[in-house]
Amino acid sequence: MLLERANKATEGERFTHDGTDYRRVITEADRKLLRHGDAVPTRVLEESSGQLIHIGTEEETAFWEWAAVETLRHSGVRVEELVELTHLSVRQYQRANGEVIALLVIAPSKTDRERVIPMSAELFHVVASIIRRHTRTGRPIPLVSRYDPHDKEWGAPMPFLFQRQNGTTPAVFSTAAIQEMINRRGQALAEVHHGFRGLKFTPHDFRRIFATELVNSGLPIHIGAALLGHLNIQTTRGYVAVFDEDVVRHYQEHLHRRREVRPEGEYRDTTDQEWDEFEEHFDRRKVELGSCGRPYGTPCQHEHACIRCPMLHINPKMLDRLEELEADLLARLRRAQDERWIGEVEGINLTLTFLRSKREETQRRARRPAVDLGIPKPRDTSSTPEAP
């Protein structure tokens, strides 16, 4: 690979790659950066034409274009959700049989509700490639603040996946930058495949492709709605480029396969005791600060330490109670610091982090006003001329 060969060459060294002679070039500006320990993009001079090739910059651009398109295509996330992905979004889940599944946690967007996407092998490869690229120097992913154009404020420093060096400072990709990447790839595709000329792709197009592939592969559409973060299944139906008959057929095939592998004894009427247990589960999900979102039939895995639990949904009416809890935690923290209870200090700081995060999330939801769509007025037909 030309980039690998060029990186091994010293300044001014000539080398041959695929029958073409090149010379490694380091500019005066590059030397200044190198003296400060900063990385510089690789540049080579093509000897025959005298053209200076910014091969490092071109490789960087090609990688992020590939990463953006592949992540959108294999996850179905919105472009706003894409740029908010962090290293903390990658988690794992271990099933009862010991199988470990990689998960991608999507931060609240339009629906103000966090969701989880099980990563396919293709999506995991893309995310792993991004993480390896950021950590190839042995350092962790840089913590960068991102400006939210909707909330009009800078967020806390986070290890964002879609970030790159802007000069000497790391910066998070904007949604406009992602759109520009897709435009460049679309133009390059049109040069090779003329049928794509005049077409313009958007990040949302990949979301529609993802939804269509899910349903065409036999996945129930309500599961697709959960993966896409749709609260209304009709929204998902609008994304899917299939006929109603295809949806019904795939869903019936899925039900048939599921019934074949399940014992016949499960297909019976629910007893009064089972129904009472079902209702009791949802009663037990009501806690002081809000409600618990754990699935039916699952116990509390956090020993009722609700403020740390990601399943806790804070009721905006309980924000004052969060202030009281924070004051109590700060008092306990001061006592623990005075007594040098190091373990206690660490635990309280962790609880404070979760508390403040949940408070900010709840306040953000409460600040968003309801949109008044108005009431449609009947059209005045009195002045409309009658048809002949």
N, C-alpha and C positions, 0 to 999 in steps of 0.2 A: 504494500500500500504506500502511495506517494507520501502521505503525511507521516507515517512511521519512519520512512527512510529519511525524510527531511529533518525530523526531530533528532535523529542520531548524528546528523552532519553538523560540523562546526561552522563558524562564520567564514564565508568565502569558499567553503569546500564545494568542489564540483562532484556530481554523481550522476549516474544514468539510471533511468527508470522507464521500462517499456520502450526502450530504444530512443528515448529523448533525454538530452543533457540538461541538467539543472544546476543552479548554484544557490547555496543558502545565503540569504540576505538578512542582516540585522541593521535596522536604521538607528540614527542617533537618538530618536525618541525611545526606541526599544532599550538602548543602553541605559538611559536614565531610569527606566522602570526596573531594569535588572539590578541596578545599583541599590535600589530600595527593596529588593527581594520580591518584586511583583512579577507575575507571569506575563509573557508577551505572546501575541499570535505568531504562528510560523509563516514566514514568507520565503518564496523561492523565485529565482529569475530563470525563465526559459531562455537558454543560450541562443537558440536558433532565431527566435523572434524578438528577443529583448523584452518580453512581456513580464511584468511583475505579478505574480500570482499570490493572492492572500489566501493560501491554502488552509491555514488554521481557522480564519474567519468563515470561509466557505463550509468547512466541516462542521463548525459550531452551528451555523445557520441550518445546514441540512439535518443535523441531529434534532434540533428543537422543532423543526417542521415535522419530522417523522414522529417525534414523541407526542406532539399536540394532536396530530391526525389520528394516530393509533389509540391514544387514550380516549379521545372522543368516540371513536368507532367501537371500541370494545367495552365501554362503560356506559354510554348514553347520558353522560352528565351534561349539564348546561355549561356554557362557556364561563359564566360567573362562578360556578362551582369548580371548574377546572383550575382556574388561577388561585383558588383558595385551598387547594390540596396541599397538605404538609406531610412531613415525615411521620407525624403523629396520626395521620389518616390511615396508615398501614397497620393493620392488626391481624391477629390470628384467632381462630376458633377451633377447639378440639372436640370432635364428635365423640359419642359414647364408645364407638368402635376403635378409637385411637387416631382416626384420620384427622389431620390438621388441614384446615382450609384457610387460605389467605383472604382477608376482608379489606375492603376499601370503604372507610367511613366518610360519608358526604355531609359536610356542614350544612346547617339550615339555610335554605335559599328562599324560593318563592313561598313554600308552604310552612316555613318556620319550624320544620320538623326534620330531625336528623334521620338519615337512613343508611343502611349498610348494603354494599354490593359484594357478593362473593366473586372473587377475581378468577377469571379464566386463566389458562396457561399463557395465552397471548398477552392479556392485560398485565399479568404478573411480570412477564418478561420486560414490558415497557417500563413499568414502575421500578423494577430492579435496576434496569439500565440507567434510569435517571439518578437513582440513589448512588450507584457506583460512580457515575460521572462527577457528582458533587463531592464524594468522599475519596476520590482517587489519590489525593495528596496526603491522606491519612488524617485529615481534619474532619470534624462533623459538618453537617450541612449548616451554612451560615444562617444566623437569625436575622431576619429582615422585617422591617415594618412595611405594611401595605396600606395604601390609601383607598378607602372604600368610597366610591363615587356616589353611592346611594345614601349612606349614613353621613357622608361629608366629614369623615374623621379618619385619623391614622390609627391602625390597630396595633396591638402589642407585637413585639418581635417574635416571629415564628419561623421554623425551618421549612419554608415553602419549597415545594418540589419544582415549580415552574418559575425559576429565577435564574439570572445570569449576570455576569459582570457588565456594568455600564460604566466604562472607563475603569476606575479602580474601586468602584463601589458596587456591591451586589444590589440588584433591583428586581422586583417581582414583575412578571409579564402582565401587561394590561390586556383587557379583552380586545382592544383595537389591534394590538400587536398580534394576537392569535388570529384574528380575521385577516390581517395582512399576510401572515404565513400561508394561510389556506389559499388566498388569492394567488400568491406566487406559485404554489404547487399546481393550482388549476391552470395557470398560464403555461407552465412547463408541460403539463399533461396535454394541453391542446396542441402544442407544437408537435407532439409525437402521434397523438390520436386526434385527427381533425374533426371527428364527430363531437368533440367536447368544446369546439370553438363557440364563443358566444355565451357559454354557460358560466354561471357564478355560483360557487359553493359557499355555504355559511356553516358555522359550527352547529347550528340547529339541524342541518340536513343529516349529519351523522347521528344525531339523536333519533331521528325518524328511521334511519336505516337500522339502527340497533333495535328499535321497537318492532320493526317489520320482521327482522330475523328471529326475534324471540318467538313471536306468535306463529310464524311459518314453521318453526321447528317443533311446534306442539306444546309450548309452554302456555298454561292458562293465562288469559289476558289480565286477570286480576293480580296475578303474580308479577306480570310485566308492569302493571301500574305501580306496584310497590317498589320495584326496582327503579322505575323512572321518577318516583316521588310524586305521583299524581294522586290526589285525594278523590277524584272522580274518575271512574272507569271509562266514562264517555270521552274524557280528554285523551286517554290512551287510544281509544278506537279511532280518533281523528288522526293520530300519528301513524297508524298502521295501514300500509298500502296493500290491503287484502280485501276480498269480498266477504260479506257476512257469512256466506256459506262456508268459506274456508275457516273462519273463526269457530263456527259451530262444529265442523267436522274434526278439527284438531282437538278441540276441547273434549268432544265425545270419545275420541281415540285415547286421550289421556285418562279419562275416567275409566274406560274399559281396562286399560293396562293396570291402573291402580287397583281396581277391584279384583283382578286376577291374582294379585300377590297378597291380598289381605284375607284373613280368615273370615268365613261366612258368618261366624258368630258376632262379628262387629256390626253387621247390618241388622240391627234390631232397634226397637223403640227405646227411648231414654227412660230410665226409671226415675221416680220422684227423688230418690236419694242422690242420683247423679245430677239431676237438674238443680237440686239445692246446693250441691257442692260447686256447681258451675257459677251460680249466683253469688255464693259466698266468696269465691275467688275475687270477684270484682269489688265486693264490699271491702275485702282486706287490702285492696290496692289503694284505698283512700288513706292518706297519711296527713300529718299536721301541715306540711308545707305545700301539698298539692296532691298529685296522684302518681302511682307507680305504673310504669309501662311494661312490666315483665310479662311474657306470654303466659297464657292459661296453662295451668298444670305444672308450672315451674316454681320452685321455692326461691326465697330471697337468698342470693348468693353472697350478699355483702353484710350479712348479720345485722340488717336493719340500720346500717350506717348510711342513711338516705342522702345526706348532703354530699357524700362522695360518689354516689351511685349514678351512672349515666342514664339509668332508666327513670330517674325522678324528674317529673315535669312540675316546675314551680307555678303555683297559683299567684298571679300578679297581686292579689289582695294580701299576700303574706310577705311582701317586701319589707314591711316594718319588722316582722319577726326575724328576717335575715339580718337586719341591723342589730337586733338584740343578740343574736347568736354570734355575730362578728365581735361585738364588744366583749362578750363572755370569753371568746377564744383569745382575744388579745390580752385580756387579764390573765388567763391561764398561761399564755405564752411568756408574759413578763415573769410570772412566778417560776416557770420552768427554766427560763434563762438565768434567773437569780440562783436557783438551786442546782444549775448545771445538769439538768435532766436532758441530755442530748437527744435520746430517742424520742422523748415527749415533744421536744422542740421541733424535730423533724416531722412528727405526725401532725402537730397542730398547724405547722406551715402548709402541709399538704392539704389539710382540711380547709384552711383559709383560701387556698388557691381555687379549690372546687367551689367554695361558697361564692367568691367574687365572680368567677366565671358564670355561674348560674344566675347570679343577680344581674350581670350585664346582659346576658341573653334574655332574661325576663323583661328587663327595662327596655331593651331594643324592640321586643314584640309589643310592649305596651305603648311605645311612642308612635308606632306606625298607625296613622289614622285610617278609619274605614273610608273606602272610596265611595262617594255618592254618585251613582250612575244616573240619578234622576228618574223621573217618571215620563214615559213617552206620551206625547200629546196626540190625540186623534187628528188626522189630516183633514183640513177644511176642503170639502168637495163641493161646496155650494157654488164656487166660481168655475168649476170644471165644466167645459162644454160637453154636452151629451154627444154620444157617438151617433153618426148618421144611421 
